[in-house]
Amino acid sequence: MASQNVITLTADNFDKEVLQSDVPVLVDFWAAWCGPCRMIAPIIDQLADEYAGRLKVGKVNVDEEAQLAQRYGIMSIPTLYFFKNGEAVSQLVGVRPKAELERVIQTVL
């Protein structure tokens, strides 16, 4: 079940929710047809719940938000971006174990 703590990001709310956020943000660039995206989705949801209040988690559907995908040079999905103070500070491509994601989260918190 999808987490209540995951925000759907669009071109309309991206700058406000991500670039102007007062907490670090994990952005998952994904698509409905992407098998690896579906594999990592439960981990993203768990992280959103576990880090609620300290880390914001959002998802960008690259099919619906092609401009955002282009803006961040998304070539393959899932791609995870970590933002802090409006800057992209880290990026992971592909399915990664939860422990690896948590290590990156610790560096941005």
N, C-alpha and C positions, 0 to 999 in steps of 0.2 A: 504493500500500500504506500502510495506517495506521501511524503512528509508534508505537514502543514507549514514547515519552516523553509520550504523551497519556493523561491519566487520565480515566476515566469518573466523572463527579461525580453524586452522588445526595444526597437529603436526609440520608442517614445519614452521609456522609463530607464534606459540603460545608464545614461549620464547621472541621473539623480540617485538611482539605487546602487550603482557601482562606483563611479568616479567621484561622487560626492559623499560616499558612505563614511561614517565616522568609525566603522569597524572594518577589518579586512574582509574581502569578498572572494569566494570561490565561485567561478563561473564555468559551467559545464556546457560546452558547445556539442550538440547532439542532433540526431534525427530519428524519427519513428522507425524507419526501415533499417537502422544500423544495429546489427546483432551485438557487437561489443558495447554499444551505448546501453542496450538493455541489460547487459551483464553488470555494468558498473553502476547502474541506476540505484539499486538497493544500498550500495555503499555510500553513494552521495546522500541518499535520504537519511541513513544512519548518522553520518557526519553532521548534517543539518540539525538533527535533533540533539546530538551530543554536544555540539558547540553553540547551540542557540544562545544569542545574546552576546557572544564573543566573536562569532564569525557569521557573516551573511552568506547564504548559498543561493545561487540563481542558475537557471538553465536557459540557454538560447537554442531554439530550434533553427538549425541552419537553413532548412528549406523555407521557413516562414520569414526568417530575418537574414536574408542573403547579404544585405548591406553590412550588418554587424560582422558576419563571418568574413567578409572581404576586408573590412576595416582591421581585423586582427589576424589576417593572413591564414585563416583556417584551411589547411590542405587535406587533413584527414581527421576523422572523428572516431571516438570522443577525443576532444582536446580540452584540457582543464587549464584555466588561467587563474592565477592568484593575484589579486589586486590589494595594494595597501596605499593609503593616502592618494588615491586616484591614479596610481601607477601600476602597470603590470610588472610584478616582481618575480614571478616564476610561472613555468608552463610545463605541463606533462601531456604527452600524446599517447593514446591507447589505454587499454585496461591496465590498471595498476592495483597492487594489493592495498588494502585499507591501511596497513602499517606505513606504507610509503607515503600515502596521502597525508596521514597524521604527522609524519616527520616534516613534511613541507608546511603544513598548517602551523606547527610549533614555531617555525622560523618566521612566519608572518604575524603571529599574534603579539 
